[in-house]
Amino acid sequence: MAQHQARKRFGQNFLVDQAIIDSIVAAIAPARGDRIVEIGPGLSALTVPLLAALDHLTVIEIDRDLAARLRNRYSAERLTVVEADVLTVDFSMLAQDSGLRVVGNLPYNISSPLLFHLAQYADRVVDQHFMLQREVIDRMVAEPGSSDYSRLSVMLQSRYAMEKLFDVPPESFDPPPRVVSAVVRMVPLPQDRPRPLDQALFEQVVIKAFGQRRKMLRRSLSDWSGQIDWQGLDIPETARAEDVSVTQYMALADALFSQRTSSTPR
């Protein structure tokens, strides 16, 4: 079979380090009947050991040549190949009646949009194990007050418990990327998790706050500042976006929502 040339437009860097592959599969710990979806199987570095441990695997591959290779190599009884842009995939259709486990070496050029896309389906997901640029994972798991704490931190931490597992050096790939990678575990928080009264307003508040992160929060949210009991929310006058916890952002959005609903004529 002809050698596949990595395509920049798809952000392809193929994992070739067997020790790293083994570590990722060990972290996933697949069980025979698990319903696992692999994003970006590429040259099958994870696909092969996953299939060895599973009755069936579903993969999502945008590259038609790689999708064809996979179909030629494995029977449809063992492997379902979804040839599509992962950002367009409805993961609830893949889950059916059981929870999904989602894994993959994610394309770094769409990592944030993809993480937000997947968050829509978190109620149908058991866990997610992803390899990403280390810088992105550092932002995902960052604590309030750190320079890495961002909109990505707040939005994902409101929905998942996350753990950075280990780093992956550039030489583990062919071609090697210009950045260090890392592996993260994401477990959706339970149904009884704290959640905002209005999800869209919560997202709007977080976007606005981090849109001008150098400013004090009372200035970046100046359109709403008069409606907010900052002292009651225990948010200091000098606080900036990165100083406010996930629960405080929820409380802030809830306070705005309550103000709006109480002032709406009935």
KEDO-653497 format. One line per field, with one value per residue (C-alpha): x, y, z; residue in one letter; chain. Coordinates in steps of 0.2 Angstrom, whole numbers, padded with zeros to 4 digits. Example, Ala and Ser with C-alpha at 12.3 -4.5 7.8 and 13.67 -1.06 7.14 Angstrom:
u <- [0062 | 0068];
v <- [-0022 | -0005];
w <- [0039 | 0036];
r <- [a | s];
c <- [A | A];
//
This chain:
u <- [0000 | 0007 | 0014 | 0002 | 0008 | 0003 | -0009 | -0007 | -0025 | -0031 | -0018 | -0011 | 0004 | 0004 | 0008 | 0022 | 0029 | 0024 | 0027 | 0015 | 0002 | 0003 | 0001 | -0014 | -0023 | -0019 | -0026 | -0042 | -0043 | -0056 | -0067 | -0074 | -0092 | -0088 | -0095 | -0080 | -0078 | -0061 | -0058 | -0045 | -0038 | -0025 | -0013 | -0022 | -0009 | -0023 | -0036 | -0026 | -0024 | -0042 | -0049 | -0039 | -0048 | -0066 | -0080 | -0083 | -0075 | -0082 | -0070 | -0072 | -0060 | -0061 | -0047 | -0055 | -0039 | -0037 | -0055 | -0054 | -0038 | -0048 | -0063 | -0051 | -0042 | -0056 | -0074 | -0089 | -0094 | -0078 | -0076 | -0088 | -0080 | -0089 | -0081 | -0085 | -0079 | -0080 | -0087 | -0103 | -0105 | -0121 | -0113 | -0130 | -0134 | -0118 | -0122 | -0139 | -0145 | -0128 | -0115 | -0100 | -0082 | -0073 | -0054 | -0042 | -0027 | -0037 | -0032 | -0024 | -0030 | -0048 | -0046 | -0056 | -0071 | -0071 | -0071 | -0086 | -0095 | -0092 | -0099 | -0116 | -0116 | -0109 | -0125 | -0122 | -0103 | -0095 | -0077 | -0065 | -0047 | -0038 | -0021 | -0019 | -0007 | 0000 | -0004 | -0022 | -0023 | -0014 | -0028 | -0042 | -0036 | -0030 | -0035 | -0042 | -0028 | -0016 | -0011 | -0018 | -0036 | -0047 | -0064 | -0060 | -0056 | -0072 | -0083 | -0076 | -0074 | -0092 | -0096 | -0081 | -0069 | -0052 | -0035 | -0019 | -0011 | 0006 | 0016 | 0020 | 0036 | 0036 | 0048 | 0033 | 0025 | 0029 | 0030 | 0035 | 0024 | 0032 | 0024 | 0024 | 0008 | -0001 | -0015 | -0031 | -0045 | -0062 | -0076 | -0093 | -0100 | -0116 | -0134 | -0134 | -0119 | -0121 | -0127 | -0133 | -0151 | -0148 | -0134 | -0134 | -0132 | -0118 | -0109 | -0112 | -0105 | -0089 | -0086 | -0088 | -0077 | -0062 | -0064 | -0055 | -0046 | -0033 | -0047 | -0055 | -0071 | -0082 | -0076 | -0077 | -0095 | -0099 | -0115 | -0122 | -0112 | -0126 | -0137 | -0124 | -0122 | -0103 | -0100 | -0114 | -0105 | -0088 | -0080 | -0067 | -0068 | -0050 | -0055 | -0050 | -0058 | -0045 | -0048 | -0066 | -0071 | -0083 | -0096 | -0094 | -0097 | -0112 | -0118 | -0115 | -0125 | -0139 | -0140 | -0142 | -0155 | -0165 | -0164 | -0170 | -0185 | -0190 | -0190 | -0200 | -0218 | -0231];
v <- [0000 | 0017 | 0028 | 0042 | 0059 | 0070 | 0084 | 0101 | 0106 | 0092 | 0095 | 0078 | 0072 | 0054 | 0046 | 0033 | 0031 | 0013 | 0017 | 0033 | 0023 | 0009 | 0023 | 0031 | 0014 | 0010 | 0026 | 0023 | 0005 | -0001 | -0016 | -0028 | -0021 | -0002 | 0009 | 0019 | 0033 | 0037 | 0054 | 0055 | 0037 | 0042 | 0028 | 0017 | 0020 | 0019 | 0010 | -0006 | -0009 | -0002 | -0015 | -0029 | -0025 | -0021 | -0030 | -0015 | 0002 | 0018 | 0030 | 0048 | 0052 | 0067 | 0061 | 0051 | 0041 | 0036 | 0032 | 0021 | 0012 | 0008 | 0001 | -0010 | -0016 | -0020 | -0028 | -0017 | -0029 | -0024 | -0006 | 0008 | 0022 | 0039 | 0049 | 0067 | 0083 | 0079 | 0097 | 0091 | 0075 | 0072 | 0062 | 0058 | 0047 | 0037 | 0035 | 0026 | 0018 | 0018 | 0030 | 0034 | 0034 | 0046 | 0046 | 0053 | 0063 | 0079 | 0090 | 0105 | 0118 | 0114 | 0109 | 0122 | 0122 | 0103 | 0103 | 0115 | 0105 | 0089 | 0098 | 0098 | 0079 | 0077 | 0069 | 0055 | 0053 | 0042 | 0049 | 0057 | 0054 | 0066 | 0071 | 0089 | 0103 | 0104 | 0123 | 0120 | 0106 | 0118 | 0131 | 0117 | 0112 | 0129 | 0136 | 0154 | 0166 | 0158 | 0166 | 0150 | 0152 | 0157 | 0156 | 0138 | 0134 | 0141 | 0133 | 0116 | 0115 | 0119 | 0103 | 0091 | 0085 | 0085 | 0078 | 0081 | 0063 | 0065 | 0075 | 0069 | 0075 | 0081 | 0066 | 0054 | 0060 | 0059 | 0073 | 0080 | 0095 | 0111 | 0110 | 0098 | 0088 | 0081 | 0068 | 0073 | 0064 | 0072 | 0065 | 0074 | 0080 | 0072 | 0077 | 0085 | 0096 | 0115 | 0123 | 0141 | 0146 | 0151 | 0143 | 0155 | 0170 | 0161 | 0159 | 0177 | 0183 | 0172 | 0178 | 0196 | 0194 | 0186 | 0197 | 0211 | 0201 | 0215 | 0226 | 0224 | 0214 | 0228 | 0238 | 0224 | 0220 | 0238 | 0236 | 0225 | 0232 | 0242 | 0226 | 0216 | 0214 | 0212 | 0212 | 0199 | 0188 | 0190 | 0197 | 0211 | 0228 | 0225 | 0207 | 0203 | 0189 | 0176 | 0179 | 0173 | 0155 | 0144 | 0145 | 0164 | 0166 | 0155 | 0165 | 0181 | 0175 | 0169 | 0186 | 0195 | 0182 | 0185 | 0204 | 0202 | 0190 | 0201 | 0217 | 0209 | 0215 | 0201];
w <- [0000 | -0005 | 0009 | 0015 | 0014 | 0029 | 0024 | 0032 | 0029 | 0040 | 0053 | 0051 | 0063 | 0064 | 0081 | 0079 | 0097 | 0103 | 0121 | 0120 | 0111 | 0124 | 0138 | 0130 | 0127 | 0146 | 0151 | 0141 | 0148 | 0134 | 0139 | 0126 | 0125 | 0126 | 0113 | 0108 | 0095 | 0089 | 0081 | 0067 | 0067 | 0054 | 0051 | 0064 | 0078 | 0091 | 0080 | 0080 | 0099 | 0102 | 0090 | 0098 | 0114 | 0107 | 0099 | 0088 | 0085 | 0076 | 0069 | 0061 | 0047 | 0036 | 0024 | 0010 | 0007 | 0025 | 0026 | 0011 | 0018 | 0034 | 0025 | 0015 | 0030 | 0042 | 0040 | 0043 | 0057 | 0067 | 0061 | 0056 | 0046 | 0047 | 0033 | 0038 | 0046 | 0065 | 0068 | 0058 | 0067 | 0078 | 0092 | 0100 | 0084 | 0088 | 0106 | 0103 | 0120 | 0128 | 0133 | 0122 | 0126 | 0114 | 0111 | 0098 | 0093 | 0089 | 0075 | 0084 | 0071 | 0077 | 0095 | 0104 | 0092 | 0093 | 0112 | 0112 | 0099 | 0109 | 0125 | 0118 | 0119 | 0136 | 0143 | 0131 | 0135 | 0148 | 0146 | 0133 | 0131 | 0119 | 0114 | 0111 | 0111 | 0129 | 0129 | 0126 | 0140 | 0152 | 0149 | 0150 | 0168 | 0174 | 0191 | 0194 | 0196 | 0184 | 0167 | 0158 | 0166 | 0151 | 0143 | 0138 | 0157 | 0163 | 0150 | 0150 | 0169 | 0171 | 0162 | 0165 | 0178 | 0169 | 0172 | 0162 | 0161 | 0153 | 0140 | 0123 | 0114 | 0096 | 0091 | 0095 | 0078 | 0060 | 0054 | 0071 | 0076 | 0082 | 0099 | 0114 | 0116 | 0131 | 0135 | 0145 | 0153 | 0153 | 0163 | 0161 | 0178 | 0184 | 0182 | 0199 | 0195 | 0198 | 0182 | 0178 | 0177 | 0159 | 0149 | 0135 | 0147 | 0156 | 0140 | 0135 | 0152 | 0151 | 0133 | 0137 | 0153 | 0144 | 0128 | 0138 | 0151 | 0155 | 0161 | 0178 | 0177 | 0182 | 0167 | 0155 | 0161 | 0162 | 0152 | 0166 | 0181 | 0189 | 0190 | 0199 | 0218 | 0217 | 0236 | 0238 | 0225 | 0234 | 0219 | 0223 | 0214 | 0207 | 0201 | 0183 | 0172 | 0177 | 0196 | 0196 | 0199 | 0188 | 0202 | 0204 | 0185 | 0187 | 0201 | 0192 | 0177 | 0188 | 0196 | 0179 | 0174 | 0190 | 0187 | 0170 | 0174 | 0189 | 0179 | 0164 | 0164 | 0167];
r <- [m | a | q | h | q | a | r | k | r | f | g | q | n | f | l | v | d | q | a | i | i | d | s | i | v | a | a | i | a | p | a | r | g | d | r | i | v | e | i | g | p | g | l | s | a | l | t | v | p | l | l | a | a | l | d | h | l | t | v | i | e | i | d | r | d | l | a | a | r | l | r | n | r | y | s | a | e | r | l | t | v | v | e | a | d | v | l | t | v | d | f | s | m | l | a | q | d | s | g | l | r | v | v | g | n | l | p | y | n | i | s | s | p | l | l | f | h | l | a | q | y | a | d | r | v | v | d | q | h | f | m | l | q | r | e | v | i | d | r | m | v | a | e | p | g | s | s | d | y | s | r | l | s | v | m | l | q | s | r | y | a | m | e | k | l | f | d | v | p | p | e | s | f | d | p | p | p | r | v | v | s | a | v | v | r | m | v | p | l | p | q | d | r | p | r | p | l | d | q | a | l | f | e | q | v | v | i | k | a | f | g | q | r | r | k | m | l | r | r | s | l | s | d | w | s | g | q | i | d | w | q | g | l | d | i | p | e | t | a | r | a | e | d | v | s | v | t | q | y | m | a | l | a | d | a | l | f | s | q | r | t | s | s | t | p | r];
c <- [A | A | A | A | A | A | A | A | A | A | A | A | A | A | A | A | A | A | A | A | A | A | A | A | A | A | A | A | A | A | A | A | A | A | A | A | A | A | A | A | A | A | A | A | A | A | A | A | A | A | A | A | A | A | A | A | A | A | A | A | A | A | A | A | A | A | A | A | A | A | A | A | A | A | A | A | A | A | A | A | A | A | A | A | A | A | A | A | A | A | A | A | A | A | A | A | A | A | A | A | A | A | A | A | A | A | A | A | A | A | A | A | A | A | A | A | A | A | A | A | A | A | A | A | A | A | A | A | A | A | A | A | A | A | A | A | A | A | A | A | A | A | A | A | A | A | A | A | A | A | A | A | A | A | A | A | A | A | A | A | A | A | A | A | A | A | A | A | A | A | A | A | A | A | A | A | A | A | A | A | A | A | A | A | A | A | A | A | A | A | A | A | A | A | A | A | A | A | A | A | A | A | A | A | A | A | A | A | A | A | A | A | A | A | A | A | A | A | A | A | A | A | A | A | A | A | A | A | A | A | A | A | A | A | A | A | A | A | A | A | A | A | A | A | A | A | A | A | A | A | A | A | A | A | A | A | A | A | A | A | A | A | A | A | A | A];
//
